[in-house]
Amino acid sequence: MRTRVIIGVIVLLTSIFSCKKWVETKSDESTYVVDVLTDREGFSRALAGIYYKMGSATLYGRELEFGMLDVMVGYWKINKQHEYYPDYNFDYHSLSSERRIAGIWSGLYRAIHDCNVILDQVDKIKSDPYYDLIKGEALGLRAFLHLELLKLFGPIIKQEGLDTRAIPYYSSSSREVQEFLSSRACFALMEQDLQAAKILLKADPIITRGREADGNHVGDRYNSLIDRRGIHLNYYAVLALLARKAQWEGNMGEAAVRARFLLDQLGDTQAVRFIAPSEAIGGNIRFTKENIFGLYINDMDEVTEDYFPSGDIAPNRALPLDFNSFLIYLYAKDTGTSTDLRVSAWGMFSVFLQKFMAPTMTASGYDPDLYEAQIINLPEIYFILVEAFLDRDLEKGLNYLNTVRRARQLPELKFSDKWTKEKLAENLLDEVRREYLGEGYLFTYYKHLNHTIYRSTGSIDPDRKIFMLPIPVEEQQLNQGYGIKK
């Protein structure tokens, strides 16, 4: 990875590109296309602009990582004066929650629109050697973003099935408002996008170089497409999304096949792997080597400093870990132990979470790992397999769970004829809860299972009013009929 100065310049260019070319009142897209999307560099900058927007505080810079979503599952202590107090109480109609939810909805759909502009124009450079990489990334991103929206705003599929109203799916850059589709119809379009992306990304540099390598050569004009492929929607991310999509669709047999295929691919290349304990204790506290898809957050310092301060805690903003009265039982009791790699790497017993402290310069200089947010990680693939074997082979499911436990320095759970589907499912949930602290994953996982939310203040029964974020009022008014097309 090049120096932070170069990355900063790229981000500056993409932010200027994004704001000036995309958002301002000069929004004539024909002008945008003529000015920017004429060569590989223009398309590369367009992709970089999408990732930059995704890293904003309204999306994966905060709310969809350690912010709103993790507040609701009880990782943090929230008092009555806290800015997240309405979210903690699932008061989605408070002014602050409405703004957060509207920002998530509009932010994800704006990113989808940006993907569609790229896809509508990318055939201009069909002869370019990086055409497949650009188009594959854009297709993968479009599917990923729609799946994120469905997970948050769509129905509880386990309870309501696949044919209830979900979200609109945008497959072109046309400004014409699209009808709300059923979950089944959305999944079909995601599948189409992901299968096409899989073919286009079959020669992704991540396969031969790994997730962190820079494919540029000294003296070459810098090409961001081949630098640190782990922070791009890459080939392995597409495979992971195919498994995740099948899981959410309720097709656990296919999810298992897809997850196993991905693990076999990674077993051959080691492009993404479990972090070694020495690496975690030695400074890789975000476990970035395990990220199948990560997101570079250039202003991670500014995003985290008020929420995880090293000094005095501001009662209305800081997010102290609800550890001693709640999570200590998860990490140190029952099937958890103090040997857990996450406990030692993140300084959890001292309730000093290094994982979320504002990044600082290391002894060797700038460390890009400290600025990478996790979007899809390796343990998720094992968790999909555990879930898939709940109804098929409990011992095999436990073996997959033990793979993650071994990687986290936890003792293996021994199988016996006393194991039941319910026992394995609860142990799986425990590992998911341990793994995704501060990653925005647990809330939608509870929704996928239609499961009780565990918090120190008491368990929250599953309810569609909790698990379905409300469609913003502006969208309901704009999308006349607010109906459903299967």
N, C-alpha and C positions, 0 to 999 in steps of 0.2 A: 504494500500500500504506500502511496506517495505521502509526502508530508501534509500536515493539516493545512498549511498555507495553500497548497494546490487544491485540496478539497474545498477549502473556504472559497477560493476563487470560483470553482465549479458551481458551488451552491449559490454564490452571489449571482453568477450568470443565469442560473436556472430560476432564481427568485425574480430577477429582473425580467427574464423571459416570461415567467408565469404571470407576474403582475401586469407588466406592460402589454404583453401580447394576448393575454387570455381574459383578464378580469376587468380591465378598465372599460370605460364607456365606448372606446373604439373597439367594438366587439365584432366587427365585420369579419367573419371567418375566412372569407375569400382573400382578404388582405393578409390575415394570419398565415394562411397556407402559402401564398406567394412569397411572403417575407421570410418564412422560417423553414417550412417543410419542403425543402428542395434538394437536400442531400443527406448523407448519413449523419453528419454532424448535427443538422437540424433535428432529425428524429431522435438522436441520442440525447440532445438537450431536452426534447419534449418528454422523453421517458424520465430523465433526471428530475424534471419539473414535477412529474406525478409523485415520485418518491418523496420529493421535498415537501409537497403538500400533505402527503400521508403522515409525515413526521411532525405536523403542527400539533399544538397543545390540544386542539379540539378533537384530534383523532389519536394516532398512535404515539404522539409525544407525551400525552397524559391520559385523556379520558378513556381510551380503549386499552390502556395498559394499567398503570397503577392508580388511576383516578376513579372516575365514577363507577366503573364496573367492579373494581376491587373494594371500593367502599361498601357496596351493596352486599358483598359476600362476607363482610365482617373481619377482614384482615387488619383493619385500622381502628383505633379508638376514635370515636366521633362524639363530641359533646354538643349541647344545644346551641352554642354560639358558632359552631363550625360552618363554613360555607357549604360543606357537603351534607349537612344535617337533613335537608329535605330528601336528598338522594338516598341517604341511609334509611330513611323511613318510606322509601318508594313513593314519595309524593311527586309524581311526575308532572303534576299540573302547577307546581310552584314556579315562579318566574325563573329562578336559576336553573331548575331542572329542564324546563321547557327550552331554555336557550341552549343547554348542553345537548339535548336530544336533537333539536333542530340543526345544531352545528354538525352532529354526527351524520344525520341524514343527508344534509346538503353537501357536506364535505366528501362523503363517499360517492355520491352521485356526480359531483363535479369531477372527481378523479376518473369515474367511469366515462364521462363525456370526453375527457382528455384522451383516454385510451381509444375511444371511438374515432376521434379526429385523426389520430395516428393511423388506425386501421383503415379508415376511409381513404387515406392518401399514400399509404406505404408502398403501393405498387409502383409509384414513381421511381423507386430505387430498386426495382426487382432484380436488376443485374448486379447490385452491390453484394459483395461477399458476406456482409452482415445483415442482409435482408431477413433471413430466417430468424436470426437472433432477435431482431427488433420486433418483428411481427409475432413471434412466439411469446415474447415477454408481454406484449400488449394484450394478446388474447388471454394469457394466464392471469394477468392482473384483472382483466374485466371479469373473469369467472370468480376470482378470489373476492373481489369487492362486492359482487352481487351475493355471494355466499355469506359474507359478513353481514350485509343488510338483512338477509333472510333470517340469519341466526338471531339478530337483535329485534327486528320488527315483525318477523313472520310468526305463524302460529306455533303452538306446542305440538309438534308433529306426532309425538307418541300418544297424545291424547286426542288430537283432532284429525289426524290423517293427512294425506297428501293433497287432498282436493279442496281445501279451504283457502281463502284468500291469503296471499303472501305479500309480494312486492312487484313493482314494475321491473321489467328487464329491458335494458336499452342496448340494442345491437347496432346502432348507427349514431352518428353525430347530429342527426336531425333534432331540432328543438321541439318537435311535435311530442306532446305528452303521451306516454304509453299507458295502457290499461294495467291494472293490477292482475297478475297471473296467479294461478295456484302454485303451491310448492312443487307439485309434480312437473308443471310446465317449466318452472324456473330451473329445476334440476336437469331437465332435458337439455336446456340451452347451455347450462354450465358444462354438462358432459360434452356437448358439441365443441365448445370453446377449448376445453382442456385436452380433448383428444387431438384437435388440430394443433394446439401448442406443443403437445408431446412429440408429434412428428417433426415440427419445425425446430425444436430444441434438441434433437437427437445427437447433435454434435456440439452441444454446449461445452465451452472450455472448462466448466466446473468438473466435468467427468475425468479429465486428464490432469488438471492442475490443482483441483481442490477448491474450497470455498474462499480462501484468503489470498490466493496468488494474484499478482499483477502480470498480465500477459503482454504488456507493453515492453518494447526494447529501448534501450538508451538511444536517444537521438530521434526516435520516431515521434510523430505528432501524437499527442496523448489521445487515447481512445477509451472513454469511460466504460464502454460495453464489455471490455475484457479485463477490467480491474475489479478484484474482490467480488466474484460472482455470487457469493453468499448473500450479498445485499441487493441482489436482483431477483426477480421472479424467474428462477432458473429451472432446469430440467427436473431436478429432484423435487423442487417445490411443486411442480405440476403433478408428479407422481403422488406426492403427499396429499395434494388437494383432491385428486381422484379418490383416494382412500377416505379422506374426510367427508367428501360429498356423499359417498356411498353409505358411510356411517350415519350421517344426518338424514339420509333418505330412508334409513331403516333396513338397508340391504347389507346385513352384517357378513353374509357369506362372501359377497363381492368385495366388501371392505377388507376382509382378511386376505383375500387373494392379492389385492392391490398393495396392502401394507407389506406383505411378505415379499412381493416382487421388489419393492423399494429397498427393503432391508438386504435382500440378496445383491442388488446393485451396489449399495453402499459397502457391503462386505467385500466386494471385489475392489472398489476404488479407494475406500477410506476417505473420501472427499469430505464427508461429515461423520463425526465419531463422538463417542462419549469422552468427556474431558477426564484427564488423569487427575487424581487427588493433588499431586504436586503442582499441577498447572493452576488448579483452583486456589489453593492456599498461596501459590506464588503470585497471584494477581489477576488471573482470568476469572474474576468473581461473577461475571455475567454469563459464563459458560458458553461463549459465542461459538466455540468449535462444534457445538451441538445444534446450532441453528441451521435448519434446512433453508429457511428464508428469514433473514433479519432485515432491519431497517436502520440506516444511519441517521441519527438525530444530531444535526450539527450544533444545535443550541441546547444540548442536554444539560449543560451547567445551569442555564437560566430556567429551564423547565423544572428542574428538581430542587433548586436551592431553597425555595420557600417552603416546600413540602417535606423535605428531609434535611433540615438545617443542622449544622454541627454545633451551633450554640443554643441560645435560648429558644424554647419552643413557643411559637405563636399559637394560642389556643384555637383561633378561628381558621387556621390554614394548615399547619403542620399535620403530618399523618404518622403519629406514633403507633408502633406495632402493638396489637392487642395480644401480647405474648404471655405474660405471667399468669393472667387469669383465664386464658383461653387456648392459645396455640401451643403452650408448653405441653399440654396433654397430647397433642398431635405429634409433636416432634420428639418428645422425651419419654413418653409413656406408651404402654401397650405395644404396638408393633413398631413404634418409633424409638430411636435411641440417640443419646448424645454423640454417638460416633457419626451421625448423619453429616455428610460432606457439606450440605447446605448450611447446617448449623455452624460449623467451624469456619467456613469460607465467608459467611455473611455476618459473623459476629452476633448471632441471634440471642445467645444467653445473656449477653450484656445489653440486649435490646438496642444495639448500635448497628443498623443495617448498612454495612459498607456497600452492598449491592446497589443501593439507591442514592448514595451520597453523590454530590456533584463531582464529576470527574476532575482529577488533578494530574499534573505531569508526573510521570514515573521517573525512576532513576535513569532509564534509557531514553527518556523523552516522551513524545506524544504516543499514546496508545489508542488506536482506533477502536479496539474492542470495548473500551469504556463508553463509546458513543453509539453502540449498536443495541437496538431494541429487538427483543425476540418476537417473531411473528409465528413461525412454525418450527418446532424443535423435534429432535430425535425421540425423546420419551413418548411424545404423542402417538407415534407409530406403534410402539409397543402397547400403549394403553388401548388403542383400537383393536389390536389383536387379543388382548385380555378380554375385552368386552365381547368380541366375536366368538370366543370359545366358552362363554358362560353357559350356553345351551348345548355345547357340543363335546367339550373335553376339558373338565375342570383342571386336571393336572397339567395339561399343556398350557392353559391360560395362566396358571400359577407360575409356570416356568418363565413365561414372558414377563410377568410382573417381577419375578426375582431377578431378571436381567437388569431392570432399572434399579432395583434395591441394591444389587451388588455394585452398580456404578455409583451409587450414592453412599457406599460404605455402610450399608445396613445389612444385618444378618438375613439369610434366606428364610423364608417361611416354609416349613416342612409339610408336605402333602400327606394326607391320610384319608381314610374312608369317612371321616367326620366332616370333611369339607363339603359345603353346600354352595349352590349358586349364589344365595344371598350373602354368605360369608365372603366369598371371593369378590362379589360386587362391592361390598363395604370396604374391603381391603384395597380394591382398586380406587375407590373414591378417596380413601385416606392418602394414597400415593399422589393422586392428582392434586389434592389440596396442599400437600407438602411441596409439590413441584412448581406450582404456578403462582406462588406468592408474588404479587406486584406485576403480573403479566396480562391481566385482563381476560384470562381464559376461563376461570372457574364459573362465572355467572352463566355463560351460555352452556357450559357443560352441565350444570344443574338443570338448565332448561331442556337440554337434549334428553336427559333422563327423566324429566318432570319430577325432580327429587326435592325433598326438604332442604332448605338452606340452613346450615349450622352456623350460629353466631353466639357470642358470649352472653348476649342479652336474651337469648332464647331462640328456639328453632322457628323458622318461617315456613309455613306450609306452602307447597307449590300452588301457584295461582296464575291464570293467564293475565290478570291485571298487573302482576309483578313481572312475569317473564316476557311479556310483549310490550316493548317500548311503544308508546303511542305515536301513530303517524302524525307528523307536525300539521297543525291546523292549516297552514298555508298550502301544503300539498293536498290536503283534502278539498280545499276550495278550488285549487287550480285543476285538480284531476276530477273533472265533473263526473258524477255518478259513483266514483270511488268503488267501482264494481269489481267484478272478477271475470277473467277469461281463462278457461282451463287449457 
